[in-house]
Amino acid sequence: MPTLHWIDYTIIGSYLALSLGIGIAMTRRAGRSTENYFLGGRSMPWWVNGISLAATSFASDTPLVVTEMVRGRGLQRLWWLFAGVLALTVAVYLFSRLWRRLEAMTDAEFCELRYDGRPAAVLRGVRAFMSGVVGNLITMAWVTLGMASIITVMMPVDKWTAVGLAMGVTLIYTMFGGFFSAVLTDVFQFVIAVGAMLLLAVMAVWQFGGMAAVLDAVRASPAHGERTLALFPDFTHGNLDLACFLILIGLWWTDSGAYVTQRMSACRNERDAAKAMMFFALWQAIRPWMWAVVALVSIALFPVLTPPLNDTSAYPLVMNHYLGIGLRGLLITAFLGAFMSTITTQLNWGASYLMQDGYCRFFRPQAPERERVLVSRVMTVVLAIAGIGLTPLLTSVTEAWEFLALLMAGGGIIGVFRWFWWRMNAWTELTAMGSGLACALFNIGLQLMAPRLPVFGLAWADWRFELKLLLFTVVALTASAAATYATRPVAMEKLRTFNRKVRPGGWWAPVEKGENLSQLPPPVLTRRTALDVVGGMALCLGTTVGIGFAVLLRPGLSALAFTVALGGAVAVYRWFQRDKLFTDARTP
């Protein structure tokens, strides 16, 4: 049974008290209006929203998932995470600006701004439910499960009592302080968490005998070996690893909705939204390495784990092995910070759907601000209780991630094209969501009842996640395309109103016919956009590959990758200096 010193408990208690104090201090300011409660009055500087996105995206389960990935499939499995960096980089140049121009509170609100009629209202309600309830509760449950796994290994207390205390503190400061509490606590939680986890990575490598010793131990492990250290799949010939790599790169696209929309809408202006997203994309490219290094150390220390321990336990086992008094409390605080920053965002963002797209849209459209804020706080409590209730039903963090990804199969690509092709309508998205739900349930049904059933010549149990994602995406996109052409387009006046406000660019020529284009905002998607995106990708992917080769002690390739990143940084800087791209005046 692990033990903690009173110094460790003091560090943990001080952190919880400070988080609670911030929430209480923000109560009056957050309660002035729903825009304050959910968007901070649209007054947040870019760096606060950027750090908030970074803190929210890395929860207590994330280091555990990265450790599972590296121990199970090697470093190349990290492309499951890096693939998302490509979509975020595109979002810097496109979707951060589009969401800020739209000035929506939630991405579900987009549905009735872009589409018309009863299908648009239905889509708004369904999307709010799927994102704000289904996806949100699954996310909170897996994050809570990850925190419980850490407490089991790290603390001599009942895991559910400890998790309940952390959830209670988070609920209180989120309920009272709203968005202000979320982003302000995110900033200091991010600093604590990143600092502590970097310290663990450095100490673990140093105490084991250096990175070379760690790599040698991984190579010598019969269960792992050289393949674990491969940063890329083998490109010299076609194989399943390469196919899965290309599938992730090709399909992992999204218009950065959900809580990202909330952060973009909370920025002071369009330029700040793009800066916040650039910070977020670069951080997503960097962050997996501080956990992957610890995962490699865990292989060197514990090549094989036997029940009740598993790969999820490996990260906290390394913490126990190397950390002493004070440092152990600091690392537990870091995990608490990661857990609480994610939960507070999920609660605040999820409540915004229930209030804005549910209560106010369908039940009380004329509700006064005081009532809206009160309902928002009640919804926050309901989500917290439901999230805790779902947690015991999950058995694996990675399985929960994969289920949610399959549930949304095709939705990300649809979400991208709905901005740039005028012909898409509400039925396009409703069909994609219905297809994704059917495919996810089909997957669960086969896994439970007929796992050896051959599908295209391969037993379903032997299908990798990436292959399932490809199959389900093809199904969803095919069904959505058929629905689009089988139903009428959105009314032209509705499309013109949307285009005048947002001006996405792309395939909107029929809508812009006869319009005075000089009176419209500058288009977001232009012929030069692809070149701009290449610069952003060079910065982000060059940085992550450079760090990866440095970890593997390959300095030549690392230097080459960082040179590419430097060129990308120059391109990104020049892009931000082009004033004619943005609708706002320059903000210092």
C-alpha positions in Angstrom: 0.0 0.0 0.0 1.5 3.4 -1.0 2.0 6.0 1.7 2.1 9.8 1.6 3.8 12.2 4.0 2.0 15.1 5.6 4.0 17.4 3.3 2.4 15.6 0.3 -1.1 16.1 1.8 -0.3 19.8 2.5 0.6 20.3 -1.2 -2.6 18.6 -2.3 -4.8 20.4 0.1 -3.4 23.8 -0.7 -4.0 23.3 -4.4 -7.7 22.3 -3.8 -8.2 25.3 -1.5 -6.8 27.7 -4.1 -8.9 26.3 -6.9 -12.0 26.6 -4.7 -11.1 30.2 -3.9 -10.8 31.3 -7.5 -14.3 29.9 -8.3 -15.9 31.7 -5.3 -14.1 35.0 -6.2 -15.5 34.8 -9.8 -19.1 34.1 -8.7 -20.5 37.7 -9.1 -18.8 38.4 -12.3 -19.9 35.1 -13.9 -23.5 35.6 -12.8 -24.1 38.8 -14.7 -25.2 37.1 -17.9 -25.0 33.8 -19.8 -22.4 35.4 -22.1 -20.2 35.9 -19.0 -21.0 32.5 -17.5 -20.2 30.6 -20.7 -17.8 32.9 -22.7 -16.3 35.3 -20.2 -17.9 38.2 -21.9 -15.9 37.5 -25.0 -13.0 39.4 -23.4 -10.3 36.8 -22.9 -6.8 37.4 -24.3 -5.4 34.8 -26.7 -2.8 33.3 -24.3 -5.4 32.6 -21.6 -7.7 30.7 -24.1 -4.7 29.0 -25.6 -3.5 27.7 -22.2 -7.0 26.8 -21.3 -7.4 24.7 -24.4 -4.0 23.0 -23.6 -5.0 22.3 -20.0 -8.4 21.0 -20.9 -7.1 18.6 -23.6 -4.7 16.9 -21.2 -6.7 15.2 -18.5 -5.6 12.7 -15.8 -6.2 9.8 -18.2 -4.0 11.2 -21.0 -0.6 10.1 -19.6 -2.1 6.7 -18.9 -3.5 6.4 -22.5 -0.1 7.4 -23.9 1.6 4.8 -21.7 -0.9 2.2 -22.9 -0.2 3.1 -26.5 3.6 3.0 -26.3 3.7 -0.2 -24.3 1.1 -1.9 -26.5 2.0 -0.7 -30.0 5.2 1.4 -29.8 6.0 5.0 -30.5 4.3 4.9 -33.9 1.0 4.6 -32.1 1.5 8.2 -31.0 0.3 9.2 -34.5 -3.1 8.4 -33.1 -2.5 11.8 -31.3 -0.3 13.5 -33.8 -3.0 13.1 -36.6 -5.2 15.5 -34.6 -2.4 18.1 -34.9 -3.0 18.3 -38.6 -6.6 19.2 -38.1 -5.8 21.7 -35.4 -3.2 23.4 -37.7 -5.8 23.7 -40.4 -8.1 25.2 -37.8 -5.6 28.0 -37.1 -6.1 29.3 -40.6 -9.8 28.4 -41.1 -12.0 27.4 -38.2 -10.7 29.6 -35.4 -11.5 32.6 -37.5 -14.8 31.2 -38.7 -16.1 30.4 -35.2 -15.1 33.8 -34.0 -16.9 35.5 -36.9 -20.0 33.4 -36.3 -20.2 34.6 -32.6 -22.1 31.4 -31.6 -22.1 30.2 -28.0 -22.1 26.5 -29.0 -21.4 24.6 -32.1 -24.9 23.3 -32.1 -26.1 26.9 -32.5 -24.4 26.7 -35.9 -27.2 24.4 -37.2 -29.9 27.1 -37.3 -27.5 29.8 -38.5 -26.4 27.7 -41.5 -29.5 25.6 -42.3 -33.3 26.3 -42.3 -36.6 24.7 -41.4 -37.6 22.0 -39.0 -34.6 19.8 -39.9 -32.2 22.5 -38.7 -34.0 22.7 -35.3 -34.0 18.9 -34.9 -30.3 18.8 -35.8 -29.5 21.5 -33.3 -31.3 19.5 -30.5 -29.8 16.2 -31.5 -26.3 17.6 -31.8 -26.6 19.3 -28.4 -27.7 16.0 -26.9 -25.0 13.9 -28.5 -22.2 16.4 -27.7 -23.4 17.9 -24.4 -24.8 14.7 -22.9 -23.6 11.5 -24.6 -20.1 12.5 -25.7 -19.6 14.7 -22.6 -20.6 12.1 -20.1 -18.4 9.4 -21.7 -15.5 11.9 -21.6 -16.0 12.7 -18.0 -16.4 9.1 -17.1 -13.1 8.0 -18.8 -11.3 11.0 -17.2 -12.6 10.0 -13.8 -11.7 6.4 -14.4 -8.1 7.5 -15.2 -7.9 9.6 -12.0 -9.2 6.6 -10.0 -6.5 4.4 -11.5 -3.8 6.8 -10.4 -5.2 7.1 -6.8 -5.3 3.3 -6.5 -1.6 3.1 -7.1 -0.5 6.4 -5.5 -2.6 7.0 -2.4 -3.5 5.0 0.7 -7.2 6.1 0.5 -10.3 4.8 -1.1 -10.2 5.9 -4.7 -13.8 6.8 -5.0 -13.7 8.9 -1.9 -10.7 10.8 -3.2 -12.2 11.2 -6.7 -15.5 12.3 -5.1 -13.7 15.0 -3.2 -11.9 16.3 -6.2 -15.1 16.2 -8.3 -17.0 18.1 -5.5 -14.4 20.9 -5.4 -14.5 21.1 -9.2 -18.2 21.2 -9.2 -18.4 24.0 -6.7 -16.0 26.4 -8.4 -17.4 25.6 -11.8 -21.0 26.1 -10.8 -20.3 29.4 -9.1 -17.6 30.9 -11.3 -18.5 29.5 -14.7 -16.1 30.2 -17.6 -14.0 32.6 -15.6 -13.3 29.9 -13.1 -12.6 27.4 -15.8 -9.9 29.4 -17.7 -8.3 31.0 -14.6 -7.8 27.7 -12.9 -6.7 26.1 -16.1 -3.8 28.5 -16.3 -2.2 27.7 -12.9 -3.2 24.0 -13.2 -1.4 23.8 -16.5 1.8 25.3 -15.1 1.7 22.9 -12.1 0.9 19.8 -14.2 3.4 20.4 -17.0 6.2 21.3 -14.6 5.6 18.3 -12.4 5.3 15.8 -15.3 8.4 17.1 -17.0 10.2 16.8 -13.7 9.1 13.1 -13.5 10.4 12.4 -17.0 13.8 13.9 -16.3 14.2 12.3 -12.9 13.1 8.8 -14.2 15.6 8.9 -17.1 18.4 10.2 -14.9 17.9 7.7 -12.1 17.7 4.8 -14.5 21.1 5.7 -15.9 20.3 8.0 -18.9 18.3 7.8 -22.1 20.8 5.4 -23.8 20.3 2.9 -20.9 16.5 3.2 -21.2 16.6 2.6 -25.0 18.9 -0.4 -24.5 16.6 -1.9 -21.9 13.6 -1.5 -24.2 15.4 -3.2 -27.1 16.4 -6.1 -24.8 12.8 -6.7 -23.7 11.4 -9.8 -25.5 7.9 -8.3 -25.3 8.9 -5.0 -27.0 12.2 -4.7 -28.8 13.2 -2.4 -31.6 9.7 -2.1 -33.1 8.6 -0.3 -29.9 11.1 2.5 -30.8 10.0 3.0 -34.4 8.7 6.5 -34.7 7.2 5.8 -38.1 5.8 2.6 -39.7 8.0 0.9 -42.3 7.6 2.9 -45.6 9.7 0.5 -47.7 6.8 -1.9 -48.3 3.0 -1.9 -47.6 1.9 -3.4 -44.3 -0.9 -3.0 -41.8 1.0 -0.5 -39.7 1.5 1.7 -42.7 -2.1 1.4 -43.7 -3.3 2.4 -40.2 -0.9 5.3 -40.2 -2.3 6.6 -43.5 -5.9 6.1 -42.4 -5.4 8.2 -39.3 -3.7 11.0 -41.2 -6.4 10.9 -43.9 -9.5 10.7 -41.7 -8.7 12.6 -38.5 -10.4 15.9 -39.6 -12.7 18.2 -37.7 -13.9 21.8 -37.8 -12.7 22.1 -34.1 -16.2 22.4 -32.6 -17.1 21.4 -29.0 -15.2 23.2 -26.2 -12.8 24.6 -28.9 -15.6 26.6 -30.3 -16.3 28.0 -26.8 -12.7 29.1 -26.4 -12.6 30.7 -29.9 -15.9 32.5 -29.3 -14.5 33.8 -26.0 -11.5 35.5 -27.6 -11.5 39.3 -28.0 -11.3 39.1 -31.8 -10.5 37.0 -34.8 -6.8 37.4 -34.7 -6.7 36.4 -31.0 -8.7 33.3 -31.9 -6.1 32.2 -34.4 -3.2 32.9 -32.0 -4.9 30.8 -29.3 -5.4 27.9 -31.8 -1.8 28.1 -32.9 -0.6 27.8 -29.3 -3.0 24.8 -28.9 -1.8 23.0 -32.0 1.9 23.4 -31.2 1.3 22.2 -27.6 -0.6 19.1 -28.9 2.4 18.3 -31.1 4.8 18.6 -28.1 2.9 17.2 -25.1 2.9 13.4 -25.8 6.7 13.2 -25.5 6.8 14.0 -21.8 4.6 11.0 -21.2 6.1 8.7 -23.9 9.5 9.0 -22.2 8.0 7.8 -18.9 6.3 5.0 -20.8 9.7 3.9 -22.2 11.2 4.0 -18.6 8.2 1.9 -17.5 9.1 -0.8 -20.1 12.7 -0.7 -18.9 11.6 -1.1 -15.2 8.5 -3.3 -15.7 8.6 -5.1 -19.0 5.7 -7.3 -18.1 2.9 -6.5 -15.7 0.6 -9.1 -14.2 -3.0 -8.7 -12.9 -4.3 -6.8 -11.1 -1.7 -4.4 -12.6 -1.8 -3.6 -16.3 -0.4 -1.1 -18.8 -2.6 1.6 -17.3 -0.8 1.2 -14.0 2.7 1.6 -15.5 2.8 5.4 -15.3 1.9 5.7 -11.6 4.2 2.8 -10.9 7.1 4.8 -12.2 6.0 7.7 -10.0 6.1 5.5 -6.9 9.4 4.1 -7.9 11.3 7.4 -8.3 9.5 10.1 -6.3 10.1 10.9 -2.7 8.4 13.1 -0.1 6.9 16.3 -1.5 7.5 15.3 -5.1 5.0 12.5 -4.9 2.4 15.0 -3.6 3.4 17.4 -6.4 2.8 14.8 -9.1 -0.6 13.8 -7.5 -1.5 17.5 -7.6 -0.5 17.6 -11.2 -2.9 14.8 -12.0 -5.6 16.5 -9.9 -5.0 19.6 -11.9 -5.2 17.8 -15.2 -8.4 16.0 -14.0 -10.1 19.1 -12.7 -9.2 21.3 -15.7 -10.9 18.8 -18.0 -13.9 18.3 -15.8 -14.6 22.0 -15.3 -14.6 22.5 -19.0 -16.8 19.5 -19.7 -19.3 20.8 -17.0 -19.3 24.4 -18.2 -19.4 23.6 -21.9 -21.9 20.8 -21.5 -24.2 23.0 -19.5 -24.0 25.6 -22.3 -25.7 23.1 -24.7 -28.4 22.2 -22.2 -29.2 25.8 -21.5 -28.7 27.5 -24.9 -29.7 24.7 -27.3 -32.2 22.9 -25.0 -33.9 25.0 -22.3 -33.8 28.4 -24.1 -34.3 27.1 -27.6 -37.2 24.8 -27.0 -38.8 25.6 -23.6 -38.1 29.2 -22.4 -36.8 31.4 -25.3 -37.7 34.6 -23.4 -36.2 33.5 -20.1 -34.5 36.5 -18.3 -30.7 36.4 -17.7 -31.0 35.6 -14.0 -33.1 32.5 -14.8 -30.7 31.4 -17.5 -27.7 31.6 -15.2 -29.6 29.7 -12.5 -30.6 27.0 -15.0 -27.0 26.8 -16.1 -25.8 26.2 -12.6 -28.4 23.5 -12.1 -27.4 21.8 -15.3 -23.8 21.8 -14.2 -24.7 19.8 -11.1 -26.8 17.4 -13.1 -23.9 16.7 -15.5 -21.5 16.1 -12.6 -23.7 13.6 -11.0 -24.4 11.8 -14.2 -20.7 11.7 -15.1 -19.8 10.1 -11.8 -22.6 7.6 -12.2 -21.3 6.4 -15.6 -17.7 5.9 -14.5 -18.0 2.4 -12.9 -19.5 1.1 -16.2 -16.2 1.8 -18.1 -13.4 -0.7 -18.0 -10.7 0.8 -20.3 -9.9 4.4 -21.1 -8.6 3.5 -24.6 -11.8 1.6 -25.4 -13.9 4.6 -24.4 -11.7 6.8 -26.7 -12.2 4.4 -29.5 -16.0 4.0 -29.0 -16.4 7.8 -29.1 -14.3 8.1 -32.3 -16.3 5.4 -34.0 -19.6 7.0 -32.9 -18.5 10.2 -34.7 -17.1 8.4 -37.8 -17.5 10.7 -40.8 -18.8 13.6 -38.7 -15.5 15.4 -38.7 -15.2 15.4 -42.5 -18.8 16.5 -42.8 -18.1 19.2 -40.2 -15.3 20.6 -42.4 -17.2 20.6 -45.7 -20.4 22.2 -44.3 -18.6 25.5 -44.1 -17.3 25.5 -47.6 -20.0 23.9 -49.8 -23.3 25.7 -50.0 -25.3 22.6 -51.1 -25.1 20.7 -47.8 -28.1 20.8 -45.6 -29.3 19.6 -42.2 -30.2 16.2 -43.6 -26.5 15.7 -44.5 -25.5 16.0 -40.8 -28.5 14.1 -39.4 -27.7 11.2 -41.7 -24.0 11.2 -40.7 -24.9 11.2 -37.0 -27.4 8.4 -37.5 -24.9 6.3 -39.5 -22.2 6.8 -36.9 -24.5 5.7 -34.1 -25.6 2.6 -36.0 -22.0 1.7 -36.9 -20.9 2.1 -33.2 -23.7 -0.1 -32.0 -23.0 -2.6 -34.8 -19.4 -2.8 -33.6 -20.4 -3.4 -30.0 -23.0 -6.0 -31.0 -20.4 -8.0 -33.1 -17.8 -7.8 -30.3 -20.3 -9.3 -27.8 -22.2 -11.8 -29.9 -20.0 -12.8 -32.9 -16.4 -11.6 -32.6 -15.2 -14.3 -35.0 -17.7 -13.4 -37.7 -15.7 -12.8 -40.9 -16.2 -9.3 -42.4 -14.5 -8.9 -45.8 -12.5 -12.0 -45.1 -11.3 -11.0 -41.7 -12.7 -11.9 -38.3 -14.3 -8.9 -36.7 -12.2 -9.3 -33.5 -9.1 -9.0 -35.6 -10.0 -5.7 -37.2 -7.9 -2.9 -35.9 -9.5 0.3 -34.7 -8.2 2.3 -37.7 -9.7 -0.2 -40.2 -13.1 0.0 -38.4 -12.8 3.8 -38.5 -12.2 3.7 -42.3 -15.1 1.4 -42.9 -17.6 3.3 -40.8 -16.4 6.6 -42.3 -17.1 5.3 -45.8 -20.6 4.2 -44.7 -21.4 7.5 -43.1 -20.1 9.7 -46.0 -21.9 7.6 -48.6 -25.2 7.8 -46.7 -24.7 11.6 -46.2 -24.0 12.3 -49.8 -27.1 10.4 -50.8 -29.2 12.3 -48.3 -27.8 15.6 -49.5 -28.8 15.1 -53.1 -32.2 13.5 -52.2 -33.3 16.6 -50.3 -33.8 20.2 -51.1 -31.0 22.8 -50.6 -31.1 25.5 -47.9 -33.1 28.6 -48.9 -30.9 31.0 -50.8 -31.7 34.0 -48.5 -30.6 31.9 -45.5 -27.4 31.0 -47.2 -26.7 34.7 -48.2 -27.3 35.8 -44.6 -24.8 33.2 -43.3 -22.2 34.1 -46.0 -22.4 37.8 -45.3 -21.6 37.2 -41.7 -18.9 34.5 -42.0 -17.6 34.5 -45.6 -16.0 31.1 -45.5 -14.9 31.0 -49.1 -14.7 27.8 -51.1 -17.7 26.6 -53.2 -20.2 29.5 -52.6 -20.3 31.0 -56.0 -24.1 30.5 -56.6 -24.8 32.2 -53.3 -22.4 35.1 -53.9 -23.8 35.8 -57.4 -25.1 39.4 -57.5 -23.6 40.3 -54.1 -21.3 43.3 -53.6 -18.2 41.3 -52.5 -16.4 44.5 -51.4 -18.9 44.9 -48.6 -18.3 41.4 -47.3 -15.6 40.2 -44.9 -12.4 38.8 -46.6 -12.9 35.1 -47.4 -11.2 32.6 -45.0 -10.5 29.9 -47.6 -8.5 31.2 -50.5 -6.0 29.8 -53.1 -3.1 30.7 -50.8 -4.6 28.9 -47.8 -2.9 25.6 -48.6 0.5 27.2 -48.7 -0.2 28.9 -45.3 -1.3 25.6 -43.8 1.9 24.0 -45.0 3.9 26.5 -42.9 1.8 25.8 -39.8 2.2 22.0 -40.3 6.0 22.4 -40.8 6.2 24.2 -37.4 4.0 21.7 -35.5 5.1 18.4 -37.1 8.7 19.5 -37.4 8.8 20.2 -33.7 7.2 16.9 -32.6 9.4 14.8 -35.0 12.5 16.8 -33.8 11.7 16.0 -30.2 11.0 12.3 -31.1 14.4 11.9 -32.7 16.1 13.7 -29.8 14.5 11.2 -27.4 15.8 8.4 -29.6 19.3 9.9 -29.5 19.4 10.6 -33.3 20.8 14.1 -33.3 21.2 14.5 -37.1 17.6 13.7 -37.9 16.4 15.8 -34.9 18.4 18.8 -36.2 16.9 18.4 -39.6 13.3 18.3 -38.2 13.9 21.4 -36.1 15.2 23.2 -39.1 11.9 22.5 -40.9 10.1 23.7 -37.8 12.1 27.0 -37.8 11.0 27.6 -41.4 7.4 26.9 -40.4 7.7 29.4 -37.5 8.8 32.1 -39.9 5.9 31.4 -42.2 3.4 31.5 -39.3 4.8 34.8 -38.1 4.5 36.4 -41.5 0.9 35.1 -41.8 -0.1 36.9 -38.6 1.3 40.1 -39.9 -1.1 40.2 -42.9 -3.8 42.5 -41.7 -6.0 42.2 -44.7 -6.9 38.6 -43.7 -8.7 39.6 -40.5 -11.9 41.4 -39.8 -10.6 43.0 -36.6 -8.2 45.8 -35.8 -4.8 44.7 -34.4 -4.9 43.9 -30.7 -1.7 44.1 -28.8 
